[in-house]
Amino acid sequence: MTTLDSRLNVADFGPERFSSREMSRLEFGSRLLDLAEDSRTPMLERCKYVAIFAELIDEFFQVRVVSLQDKVAAGVETPGTDGVRPR
């Protein structure tokens, strides 16, 4: 029996393997809207998907966009984990 550590190669998990949290959440929102648009999905489920999407976008703008604006105002030039600088 092998341990998990012996099967994992840390070099396989570099920064290029990860996406930014913000982009991941927006991609999730896109998938929610795809589900909500599917006419095969029951109407109540479609409404739930839209409600979850609305909460996600609301949080995105209230927290993430404001944080980005604060970084720009403070003159932060350091790129995030995705390699993009605040602008």
C-alpha positions in Angstrom: 0.0 0.0 0.0 1.4 3.4 -1.0 0.9 6.7 0.7 -0.6 9.6 -1.0 2.6 11.6 -0.7 4.6 8.9 -2.6 2.1 9.0 -5.5 2.1 12.8 -5.9 4.8 14.8 -7.6 4.8 18.3 -6.2 6.3 19.6 -9.4 3.1 18.6 -11.2 1.2 21.3 -9.2 2.8 24.5 -10.2 1.0 27.9 -10.5 0.0 27.3 -14.1 -2.3 24.5 -12.9 -4.5 26.8 -10.9 -6.9 29.5 -12.0 -7.7 32.7 -10.1 -10.6 32.4 -7.7 -12.4 35.3 -9.4 -12.3 33.7 -12.8 -13.3 30.3 -11.4 -16.4 31.9 -9.8 -17.3 33.7 -13.0 -17.0 30.4 -15.0 -19.2 28.7 -12.4 -21.8 31.5 -12.9 -21.7 30.9 -16.6 -22.4 27.2 -16.1 -25.3 28.1 -13.8 -26.8 30.3 -16.5 -26.4 27.5 -19.0 -28.4 25.2 -16.7 -31.0 27.9 -16.2 -31.4 28.3 -20.0 -31.9 24.6 -20.6 -35.7 24.1 -21.3 -35.4 20.5 -20.2 -34.7 21.6 -16.6 -37.8 22.1 -14.4 -38.8 25.7 -14.0 -38.3 25.8 -10.2 -34.7 24.5 -10.6 -34.1 27.1 -13.3 -35.2 29.8 -10.9 -32.9 28.4 -8.2 -30.0 28.5 -10.7 -30.7 32.2 -11.5 -31.0 33.1 -7.8 -27.6 31.5 -7.1 -26.1 33.3 -10.1 -27.6 36.6 -8.8 -26.0 36.1 -5.4 -22.7 35.2 -6.9 -22.6 38.3 -9.2 -23.7 40.5 -6.3 -20.9 39.2 -4.1 -18.4 39.5 -6.9 -19.1 43.2 -7.4 -19.5 44.1 -3.7 -16.3 42.4 -2.7 -14.0 41.5 -5.5 -14.4 44.5 -7.8 -14.2 46.9 -4.8 -11.0 45.1 -3.7 -9.6 45.6 -7.1 -10.5 49.3 -7.1 -8.8 49.6 -3.7 -5.6 48.0 -5.1 -5.6 50.3 -8.1 -6.1 53.4 -5.9 -3.3 52.3 -3.6 -1.0 51.8 -6.6 -0.5 48.1 -6.2 1.5 46.8 -9.2 2.0 43.2 -8.0 0.3 40.7 -10.3 -2.1 38.2 -8.7 -1.8 34.4 -8.9 -3.1 34.5 -12.4 -0.3 36.9 -13.5 -2.6 39.8 -14.1 -1.8 43.2 -12.6 -4.6 45.4 -11.1 -5.7 48.1 -13.5 
